[in-house]
């Protein structure tokens, strides 16, 4: 079976773009709903938590149980995904007052850093 990255979709308008960019790196990935993690799949090498139109404090915000994946896989949270990881681990998330959309630029990173290894 093929190694893969799982993208948990929290409703972001850019989830498909995230998947496309991962595939452009010649890495197989699957996009699944935030509450449908494929727990029995032995080929998962990492997890990405997508963004969402909600804040972690919104009553209608999607909440996933991360207890079965935390510490088992490398996890990257993007926007809401990063906020949700902090919030679900007891961290505090504060509003910036305005929403942020658009392109960001990664200035530099070390390829040997384990954060960037699959």
N, C-alpha and C positions, 0 to 999 in steps of 0.2 A: 504494500500500500504506500501511497505517497504522503510524505510529511506535509503538514499544512498549518496555516494560521487561521484562527477563527475570529471573525469580526462579529461582535455582539451589537446588533442594531437597536439603538435607543430612539430611532426616528429622525436622525439627522438627514438633511437634504444632501449631504456630501458622502454618505456611506458608500454608495456605488463608486464614487471617485476614489475613495480610500482603497477599495477592493481592486480597482483598475490599476492604481499605482503599485500596489503590492504585486500584482500579476506582471506588470511591466518589469519588475525586478526578477522575473522568472521564479516566483515563489507562489505555490498554489495556496489559495485561500477560499474560504466559504463564508458567506454572510448569512447569519441566522438571527431570528428574533431574540431580543434581550433575555427572554425567559426560556429559551430552548437550547441551552448548551448541550452538545453531544458528549455526555459524560463517559460513555464507554469507548470512545474513539482513542486508540493508542497512538495515533499518528499526529496528534496536535502538538505543535512545538511552541506556540505562543498565542496570546489572545489580545485583541484590540477592542476597547470599548469606545463606541462611536459617540458623536455629539448627540444633542437632543434639542428640540425647541423649548424644553422646560429648564427650570432651575431645580436643583436638588430639593429646594424648599417648597416647590409647587405641590399642591395636594394631588394633582393628576400626573405628576412625574413618574416615569417608569422606574421601578426599583427591582434590581436583580439580586439574587442570593449569591454572593461571591465566595461564600465560605468553602465551597467544594473546589474552587479553582485557585484561591489565594494561596501562594506558597508552592503550588504545584506547577505553575506555568509562569513564564515572564508575561506581564500584563502592561500594555500601553493604553493609557486613557487619553482621549482627545477631547478637549473642551468639556462637555458635560461628563464624559467618561472619566476624566481626571478629577473633576469635582466630586463625582459619585464615589470614586475610590477613597478620596480624602474623607468625605462625609461618612461613608460606611465603616471607616476605620476610626471613627471618633473625632476626626478633624473638623475644623471650622471653615466654612465657605462663606465668603462675604461678596455682596453684590458690588460690581464696579460702577453701577449706575447706568451704563450703556452697554448694549450688546456689541460684540466684535465679530465681524465677518471679513473675509478676504484672505488674500495670500500672505503667507509669512515666509521668511527666509531664514534658513539655518546657516549661520555664518561659518562655523567650523565645528568639527568633531573628530575624535580619534577613532579610526576604524577598529583598533584593537580593544577599545572599551567594550566590556561585556554587555553593556546596554544595547549595542548595535549588532550583537551576534544572535543568530537564530538557533 
